Amino acid sequence: MSVKKPRFEMFPEGYSAGKLGSQVPNTEIGDFDVTRSGVATRVNKDGLIEVVAPNVPRLDYSDGGCPKLLTEVASENLLEFSEDFSQGYWNKSNLSIQGGYASPNGDNSAYLLTANNSSAFFFSTLIVSTDNYGSFSVHLKKSSSDGVRLMIYNVTSQDIIAIKDIDNVEVGGKEYKDGWFRHSVNGGNNWVLGDSVQAIIYPSSGASADDASVYIWGAQLEEQPYATSYIPTNVSPQQRGADSVTNAGDSSTFNSESGVLFADVKGEDGDLSQRRITISDGTTNNRVELELSQDGEGIRAIVGGSVVYAITSIYNQTLQNKFAISYSSEGIYLWANGLMIGSDFTGELPTSLNTLALMRWDGLKKFIGKTKSIQHWDYLTDEEME
């Protein structure tokens, strides 16, 4: 079987500040415009956490294999010193602290925390909250002891907002190079404007207090319901703007009468926004739109004014999936990993399509996650779709 050539194809490879190139069409017409303000990081091909300049697409290798385009919501690391734990900003009790150890970003900025007597160590910092969500994350590496506890404590109300025991720092976290793991604890919406909030790291109940030690690097406290990518700070909190990826193609690139929009994507864990990838002309009735919806496990196709719903627990949005929407005068079909999972025969087709964006047709509801590829074809047969 000979598969037709795509009208549009993007695997994240060629890029520069403000631009992400496409393989088809291999001209400026196929390029995405990319904007993002502030400090941001990615995991590079060597497995190291790397700072990326504003507006540079983040080609992330944290899942292994080929890079994926990482796009996230705006966030801020509220901590003043995210790596320099020798600062008085970090409260220390019953411990010694020694720097100069290899860290996840490839330099020697990590520290070793060690209990200096039979009492468990206490390591914390304090901030004043400005919103109503919180998550705390930190990069840890196993040393002589493996029991660590993470906590968000509301000093104002004297309540424990969230607590997580890590019996082994190598279990339950996101793995990085050379034995490093990133662990996080989510405090939900259990603080309010103006509360004093403490981020705390100390040995868990299962650790031996006189042998408690752990390597530490890259802490983050942010007003999000889950931890986003690491934002380094030094002296003051730092903000990262939302990733915006827009304006690929033109009216000659996309077929409005029949076609296939395909995306190999992975939604970010914990995000509740409606993540969209859209070909449109900027109006509500001229669009082909794939949505990983806020309904939890819902995958939604929108073509023109028609809607195809396919709500199923089979397709976990936090896993990498291949989704496709095929549309023509014969109907609208939603596909997942080579299987048709929904159809609609009542809608109207768009009359014009001229731009592809990782967001909703009106510029809202940006796609939050990792994108391995996006393609658009003229209409394909069922066999070709599979």
GIZI-V416878 format. One record per run of one state. SS is the DSSP state (hx for helix, st for strand, lp for the rest). FROM is the first residue (numbers start at 1). TO is the last residue. If there is no record, write none. Layout:
# GIZI-V416878
((SS,FROM,TO) (SS,FROM,TO))
This chain:
# GIZI-V416878
((lp,1,7) (st,8,10) (lp,11,14) (st,15,17) (lp,18,18) (st,19,20) (lp,21,23) (st,24,24) (lp,25,27) (hx,28,30) (lp,31,31) (st,32,35) (lp,36,37) (st,38,38) (lp,39,39) (st,40,43) (lp,44,48) (st,49,52) (lp,53,55) (st,56,56) (lp,57,57) (st,58,60) (lp,61,67) (st,68,71) (lp,72,74) (st,75,77) (lp,78,80) (st,81,81) (lp,82,90) (st,91,93) (lp,94,94) (st,95,101) (lp,102,109) (st,110,115) (lp,116,121) (st,122,128) (lp,129,133) (st,134,142) (lp,143,147) (st,148,154) (lp,155,158) (st,159,166) (lp,167,173) (st,174,175) (lp,176,176) (hx,177,179) (st,180,188) (lp,189,195) (st,196,202) (lp,203,208) (hx,209,211) (lp,212,212) (st,213,222) (lp,223,233) (st,234,234) (lp,235,237) (st,238,240) (lp,241,243) (st,244,246) (lp,247,247) (st,248,248) (lp,249,258) (st,259,267) (lp,268,274) (st,275,280) (lp,281,286) (st,287,292) (lp,293,297) (st,298,303) (lp,304,305) (st,306,311) (lp,312,320) (st,321,328) (lp,329,330) (st,331,336) (lp,337,338) (st,339,344) (lp,345,354) (st,355,357) (lp,358,368) (st,369,377) (lp,378,381) (hx,382,385) (lp,386,386))
